[in-house]
Amino acid sequence: MIRQLRRYLPRLEEYDGGLLLAVFLLCLLGCVMVFGAGSFKTRLPAGDWDHAHYLGKHLARLALGLAAMLLLANWDYRRLRGRFLNWTLAGGGILLVALPVLLAGRWSALFRANCRRWCDFGLFPVQPLELTKIALVLFLAERLTSRGRESAGDRRRLGLALAVPLLTVMILIGQPNYGNALVIGLLTLAILFVSGLPLRVLGFLMTSLSACVLLGVLLVDKIAHRVASWYAGLLGETLCYQVHQALIGIGAGGILGVGVGNSHQRFWFLPESHTDFIFAVVGEELGLVGSLFMLALFVLFVQRGLAIARRASDPFGRLTAIGLTTLIFLYFGANIAMVLGLFPVIGVPLPFVSYGGSALVTNLAAVGILLSIDRHGRANRVWRTRLARLA
């Protein structure tokens, strides 16, 4: 056993320790919180509570995600830049997102509660968008760093680069899945900004996105209702039920919390407390100290992700690392702001912590790609150092 550890410990030095530490602790925190928040949500046929129902499923998906992370961490990320593979992943991602919309009428049994954003295959329901997000980041990184005379501001190449995220957003609106559509739009703008897109073009795209959001608020009842509830809460009026219960839980936690497993929100006072609103359970059980510790882990994750981007050995790796880090940061920020009532409820999970198979697996797969970029960046620096010494 000790010999095997000695054999594998040097390989850990090839990866960013801070990133691994942040992800490991967030996943561990997620397991504890999912067990507590979901322990009173499932009854057995005999009438007893199955306290470990959600934890068992969460651990199975965590194992699958860790396997994907290890596989991608030891795989050369530069293979993902291949034109055929990249376009295949992008096209397959769009098809997956469109599948629930196209098949909902005929095969409604495949979709959870007739929701056109989840495909239910029994033991492992899949949200196709989670698989599409990584393909979208890779596609944009490849398009905006492709070789040739074209620049990031070339109209033809920019049009091709925008085609995939635009089509994805249109399908999400048709589901409807407005919250994720907004996140995809912001992610695309962030990647375009980092790629060196001219500010006038970026300003036009930002204006277009803002206009679409405004039209949604004015024309779509669901969006208008959520925005009105959020604005009323900011003015001190009645909040929507979920946010109101979430704030009650966070307030009850105080500085040190009520203790792990002692949350009152798990008794169905707060719907979806083990998924989108799990931060309320963290705040109640671990208090302000535990919540700040979790926020510090996410800050560490973002800092290490940007450091990996700076050390990347090529522009594709750099843009991919920034895109994946931004993707997870956007979901983290949107979830925390939503739970605290600082942003309208848009129904996005807390990365690595919320219960949810597709999101957990794809987030860990994104970490695997980051580790692969870091490993090759470190190897590239070692060779440069050796060549400099020889010179």
C-alpha angles and dihedrals in degrees: 000000000000091000091053091050090050089051095052101036094076088055090059088063087067090068135063106268095198092055092048092048093051093047094045094051093045091051090048090050089048092054092051094046095044090052092051097041096044100039094098101039104082128062125197119227089258090058098253123125119258095213095180098045097107094035092056092052091044092053091049091053091043089056090050091049093049090050090052090047093052092046094051093041090060093042124089105254090203089075087068088067093069110124096226095045092045095051091043092054091047094047092044090049092054091047091051092051091047094046097082090048094048097044102035093097099052105029102031090152089072091063125075110245088342088292110155095214100060128065110204112207096166114258096024117039111196130210102206093205091067090061092045097054095070091045088052093053092048092047094051092045092052095045095047095047100040116133125252139072093302118108130208088263096055107128097218096049092041089053091053091047092051095045095079099047091041092052090045092052092048091053091047090053089052094054085044106245104143098164095057090042089059092048092050090051092051091046091053092050091049093052092046090051093052092045091064100257111174112263094236091058092043090050091052091051092047090050091049092051091048091050091051091050091050092050089050091053091049100041108028115073095204093055093042092052094051093046091048091050091049093048091048089053091053088054091054096257128123115315124212112275098254096049091044092054091043091055091047089055094046091047092049090055094065117176102326102019132234093279135267111301095014099097115133092202091073089072090079095269086119115044115221091012090153094050126030096003100043091118087072089059090048090052093047099045100035100027127208092321094055092044092052090048090054091047089050090054091054091048088051090050093052092045093051092044091055090045089054089051091053091050095046115128096223140023092253091057091045094052092043092052092049091047095050092045091049091048093057092041092054092052091046093050094044092049095049092045090048094051093047092050093246092118134028117271107269102163105241124149128241106251116250092355109061122081109254131114104213096046094045094049095046093045090053089046088054088052089053091056090049090052091050091052090049093048093052091043091054092047090050091053091050092055092047090052092050092048090049090053092050090050 
